[in-house]
């Protein structure tokens, strides 16, 4: 994961594959929930730099987006 797109427009790659992701839901002492998403095959060291987190209210279930 970097600043370059996985499949730049000029790549000609029509077979876009989605990365396998894992997630962890953490409940903080104040009751807020935080969802962290990272590559499923990431080593513990890699997880330190390849992740994204959002607090409750910033994410929705997949069925809400369909």
Beta strands, then each sheet from edge to edge (+ up, - down):
strand 1: 21-27
strand 2: 33-39
strand 3: 51-55
sheet 1: 1+ 2- 3+
end
